[in-house]
Amino acid sequence: MANPNSNSTPPFPLPAVTLTAADYRPPRWLRNAHLQSALGSSALRRRQGERSLAASGAVTTEHLIDGGEGVRLQGLHSAVPGVAPQGLVLLLHGWEGSVDSSYMRLTAAQLLACGFEVFRLNFRDHGDTHHLNEGLFHSNRIDEVVHAAREVARRFPLRPLSVAGYSLGGNFALRLALHAPRAGLALTHVAAVCPVLDPALTMDAMERGFPPYLWHFERKWRESLARKRKLFPQQLGFDDRTLGLRMRALTQWMVERHTDFGTLERYFDGYSIAGARLAALEVPVSILMSADDPVIPVEGFHALPLPDTATLEIARWGGHCGFLESARLNGFAERWIASRMAAAAAAPMPAATMAASSHA
């Protein structure tokens, strides 16, 4: 449902049907995985995200969210005035991304055009939030994201809640789906784009693969850690030599000094969703993966055991969270998420979800 008060026309078609990976057919010149991945996070896409969200007519407000045990997380809620929402979608960004990443804004714009409200959540130490918590972010901090999702649901009641995430955010979204029944969190649907499946294999792939990906994440993480150290020098007194470590060694340092996992292997296993872990899903789930993802190996997805309520689609192209469709850099993944959420909103609510909602 588009904004009836807006005079601007969205630069994308609304999802009249539920899209599948087979619907993604980029032009030949746009089928290179590295081109997809690079353009997907380019300045052009960032400006497109800013324009699309502004054109939605939505009002965006900042919220500080309780993550439990004194943790504070920041997020942005967007809603179009005068539009009765058909649901609220919690959006989760990738590692070293933020609520202002291009794919977050563009996905929000798509969802707003379909009549949803959107809450974009920053993980700890992402965006401009390093000052909110003393402890460092790491990928096993799922409990604070579950707590934050419950708080978002409490602040915006009477709206069916769904979740969508990209890359590490897709991993968090799927783990959130696993935790939801036990946490009393009613979720209508969860969608994940190129989710981190096996962190150990992802690290291997980055170390063996095209070097700029590893360099990019190392640079971003070092900047984040340096910013954190400046804010909390007494608690985080690591030196520049530590910041100069390569990705694996820096991760091991973080695990040994700032987590209770002890070893890199136990840390990776802590947030892995490989093997049979997703077979326990009770929440309806959709997963979109690209066969040519240069960051996350696709091999582990082929034999992934999933329940009947979950669907996995592997597109031939797309790179890592790219899925660009044309020279205008419109993204298929944003449309895919919106179509999945629209289909879920139109379907009868499962009895288990209704029961969880009544006790939330």
N, C-alpha and C positions, 0 to 999 in steps of 0.2 A: 504494500500500500504506500503510494508516494505521498509526499507532503502536499495537501490540497492548497496550502497557503503560499507555496513556493512558485516563483515564476521561472525558475531555472529547470532545465531538463537534464537529468543525470546522463553522464556520458557512457552509460552501460544499460543493456536491457534488463528488465526485471525477470526473475526466475519463474517463468510460466510453468515450467516442468522441472522435475528433479534432474539435475545434471549428473553425468557419470564421466569417468576418465575417458571413455570413448568419444565424448563430445569435445575433447581438447585436441585441436588440430592446428597448431601454429604454422605460419608460412615456413617454407624451407629455410630461408635465411635466418630464422629465429629458432632453429632446432638444436643449436649447439648448447651443451649443458653449461659451459663456462660463461657464454654470452647471457644465457638466461639468468644465471646466478648473479652475475655482475650488474646487469641492468635492473634486476629486481630490487636491488638495494641502492640504486643510483640516485643522484640529486634530482634527476628528472622525475623519478617516481615519488620522491619526497615532496616535491612541489605539487605533483598531481594529487597526492594524498591530502595536502593542505587545502587545495582548491575544492576537491570533492567533498570533504567534510564541511567546509564553509558553505558550499552550495546546498547542503542538505537542509539548512534552516534550523538545525538542532541547537539547543542550548546545552552547553557543557559546564558542569560544576565539578570542582575538586573535592575529594573526600579523603580523610585519614581513616584507615580501617584497622580495627583491632585484629592482630594476628595471633593473639594468645600469649601468655607469659610475658607481657610487656612489649611484645613486638608491634611495631607500627608499620603499616604498608600504605602506600598512596595510590589512588586511582582516580579516573575521570568518568563521570556518568554523563551520557548524552541522550537527549530525548527531543523529539520534535513537538513543539507546543501544539495543542489542539488535536493530536493524534492519539487515539486510544491504543496502547501498545498490545500486541499479541504475544509479547513475551520479552524477557530480558536476557541478553547474551553476554556472558563474561568472557572477555578476550584476554589471552595470555601470549606474551611476546616470546621471542627466542632469546638465547643467551647473549648478553651485552646489547640487546635491543631495548626498547622502551615503549611506553604507551604512544609515543610520537613517531615510532617507526612507520615507514610508508605503508607497509602491509596492514598495520593496525588501523591506521586512519582510513585506508581504502576499504578494508573489510567493514569497519564501522559505518562508512557511508553506504555501502551496499545493504547492510542490515537495517539501517535507518530508513532507507528507501522502501524496504519491505514491511515497515510498520513495527520494527522492534526498537526497544531501548537497548543501549549498549553500555557496559561498564568495562573500561580498559584498566587492568590492574598492573602496576609495576611490581616486579619482584623486588626483594630487598637488594639495595645497592645498585639499582637500575634507574635510568632517568636521573632526575635531580633529587635522589632520595638517600644518598649515602649518609647523611647526618641523622637519619631517623633511628638507626639501630647501631649499637657498638659492634656486634659480632658480624663476621664476614658472611656474604652469601655463599651457599654451596647448593648443589643440585639435589641433596637429600632433604632439604627443608620443606617437605610436602605438608607437614602438620600445620605450619603457619598459613599455607595457601588454602588448605581445607577450612581452617578457622576463619580466614578472610572471606571465603566463598559463603560460609554460613552467615557472616555478618552482612555481606552484600544482600543476601536473600532476606535477612531480617529488616534491613533498611528499605527495601523495595518489595514489600509483600504483595500478594495477589497478582504476581506476574510469574508465569512459568519460567524457570531458570534453565538455560542451556549454557554450554561452555565450548569454546573453540580456541585452538592454540596452534602455533607454528614452531617447528623444530623442537628445541627444548621445551617451549611452551606447549607443544603437542604432547610431549612426554608427561608434563605436569597435568595436562588436561585428562589424559588417559588414567594416570594414577589417581586423580581426583574422582574419576568415575568409579574406580575400584574402591575408594574409601567412602564414597557417598552413602551407600546403604547403612553402614555402621555408624556414620556420623549424623544420620538423620537428615541428610541433605537431599532434597527432591530435585532431580535433574531430568529434564525432558529429553535432552539429546547432547551428545558430545562429539565434536568433529576435530580431527587432528590432521594437519598438513605436514608431511615429511617429519614425523616425530622421531626423536632419538629413541632407538629401540634397544641396542646393546652399546652402552657407553664405551666399553673396552674396544669394540670393533670400530666405533666411530673415531676414537683416538688413533688407532692403527691406520685407518683410512686417511686421516688428515696428515699423518706423518709420512705416509708413502705417496700421497697424492700431489696435486698441483700446489706448489709451495705457498702462493698468495693466500689461500684459505687459512692455513696455519698462522702465517704472519699476521693476517687481519685479526684473528681472535687473540693472538698473543698481545698485539698492540693494544687492543681494546681492554683486555683484562689488566694489563700493566697500568694503563691509565686509571682504571677503576680502583686498583689496589693503592696506587700512589695518592689518589684523592682521599681514600679511606684513611690512610696513614696520617695525612695532614690533619684530618678531623679528629683522630683519636691517637695521638703520638705516644701516649703512655701505655696504652693497651696494645698497640700495633707498631712496635718499634723495629720492624724488619728493615734491613738495609737495601741499598740499590743493587747489590750483588744478587740478592734474592729476586728482586724484580727483573733481573737480567736472565733468569733461568728460562730454559725452553719449556714448552707447554707441559710435557709429561713430568719433568722434574718440579716445575712450579706447582702442578696439581698435587704431587706427592708431598711437597712441603706443606701445602695448605691442609691436606688430609691429616698429616701427622701432628701439626701444630694447632689446628683449629677445628678438628672434629674428633669424635670418639671412635672412628672406624679403624684406626691403626694402620691399615694397609690400603694401597691403591685398589687392590682387587676387591676388598670388602666394600670400599666406597663405591666403585663402579657397580657392583652387584646390588647395592642398596637402592639405586634408582633405575636399574635395568627393568625393562618390561618385555624382555625376550623370552623365548621358550613358551611355557604354558601359562605364564602369569595372567595374560589377558583372557584366558579361558574362563576365569571367574567373574567376568563382567556381567552385571545385572542391568546396567544402564544402556540404552540403545546408543551405538557408536558408529561413526563413519570415519574411515581413514583414507586419505589420499596420499599416495607416494609416487615418485617418479623413478622410472627404471634407470635413468642416467644421473641420479643425484651424486655429485662428486664429493659430498661430505658424509652422508649416511649410507652405508652399504645396503643395497636393496635385497641381497640374498636372504637375509634373515626373515624377510616378510613373506616369502613364497610359501613356506610351510607353517605359517603362524596359525596355531589353533585358536579359533574364535567361536563364540557362541552364535546362535542363530540371529540374535538381535544386533550383531555387529557385521559391518561390511568393510572389505578392504578393496581398494581400487588402485591399480598401478598403471600410471600413464607412461607412454613410451618416451615422452619428452618432459621437460619442465625444470631440470637442474635442481638446485636446492632452494625450494620455496619460491621459484620464479614463476613458472606457468604463465608467461606473458603470451598475449594473443596477437599483437599487431605492433606496428610502428608507434602507435599511441601509447604503448606499454600498459594497456588494460590487462588486468590479471584474471585468469580463469579461476584460481584458487579462491579469490574473494567471492566470485559469483557462485562457485560450488558450495562454499560454506553457507551463503545466504539461501541457496535453494534447499539445502539439507535442513536448515532451521525452519524455513517456511513449510516444508513438507511435514516436519515433526509437529509444528504448531497446528497444522490442519488435521492431524491424525488424532484419534481418541487417545486420551491419556491412559497408559497402562495402569492396572490396578495397584501394582507395587509402588508406582510413583505417586498415585493418589493417596495411598496409605501413608507414605513417608511425608507427603505434603501436609496431611492433616495433623501430624505429630510434630511438625517442624516448629 
